[in-house]
Amino acid sequence: METQKLSFKKQITGFRYAFSGIGKFILSERNATVHLIATILVIGMAFLFRISTNESIAVTIAIGLVWVAEMLNTCIEKAMNFISVNEHEEIRFIKDVGAGAVLIASGTALAIGLFIFIPKML
């Protein structure tokens, strides 16, 4: 297998594609808007309550986890819709498991947020 040379131009192009994908995701998916608002609120609360470095790390990981789960779930849903527009039990299962992953990620993020912010509010 031939090793590819590192190309700065190809790296920049790759980043452009990635940022384009993030932008398309935010502009086209309703759940992305919800996550964006939640992200902004949580970051605002983090500054307001002056959370610690470790708490900031936990919040950052939680936010990233939810965004990655939602974006991957969107990819799964789009791919399944591309494969078939008809209802199939297997496709429904795949979509439901993807949605479940987002629910778990969101629940985990919520729990982290509650552990960090409730004591500060009290």
Contacts in CASP RR format, 6 or more apart in sequence:
PFRMAT RR
TARGET T0000
AUTHOR 0000-0000-0000
METHOD contacts of the structure
MODEL  1
METQKLSFKKQITGFRYAFSGIGKFILSERNATVHLIATILVIGMAFLFR
ISTNESIAVTIAIGLVWVAEMLNTCIEKAMNFISVNEHEEIRFIKDVGAG
AVLIASGTALAIGLFIFIPKML
22 71 0 8 1.000
25 32 0 8 1.000
25 71 0 8 1.000
25 74 0 8 1.000
26 32 0 8 1.000
26 33 0 8 1.000
26 36 0 8 1.000
29 70 0 8 1.000
29 74 0 8 1.000
31 70 0 8 1.000
31 74 0 8 1.000
31 102 0 8 1.000
32 70 0 8 1.000
32 74 0 8 1.000
35 66 0 8 1.000
35 67 0 8 1.000
35 70 0 8 1.000
38 66 0 8 1.000
39 63 0 8 1.000
39 67 0 8 1.000
42 59 0 8 1.000
42 63 0 8 1.000
42 113 0 8 1.000
43 59 0 8 1.000
43 63 0 8 1.000
45 117 0 8 1.000
46 55 0 8 1.000
46 56 0 8 1.000
46 59 0 8 1.000
49 117 0 8 1.000
49 120 0 8 1.000
49 121 0 8 1.000
51 59 0 8 1.000
51 116 0 8 1.000
51 120 0 8 1.000
55 116 0 8 1.000
58 112 0 8 1.000
58 116 0 8 1.000
59 112 0 8 1.000
59 113 0 8 1.000
59 116 0 8 1.000
62 108 0 8 1.000
62 109 0 8 1.000
62 112 0 8 1.000
62 113 0 8 1.000
63 109 0 8 1.000
65 105 0 8 1.000
65 108 0 8 1.000
65 109 0 8 1.000
66 102 0 8 1.000
66 105 0 8 1.000
66 106 0 8 1.000
66 109 0 8 1.000
68 105 0 8 1.000
69 101 0 8 1.000
69 102 0 8 1.000
69 104 0 8 1.000
69 105 0 8 1.000
69 106 0 8 1.000
70 102 0 8 1.000
70 105 0 8 1.000
72 98 0 8 1.000
72 101 0 8 1.000
73 98 0 8 1.000
73 99 0 8 1.000
73 101 0 8 1.000
73 102 0 8 1.000
76 94 0 8 1.000
76 95 0 8 1.000
76 98 0 8 1.000
77 95 0 8 1.000
77 98 0 8 1.000
80 91 0 8 1.000
80 94 0 8 1.000
80 95 0 8 1.000
83 91 0 8 1.000
84 91 0 8 1.000
END
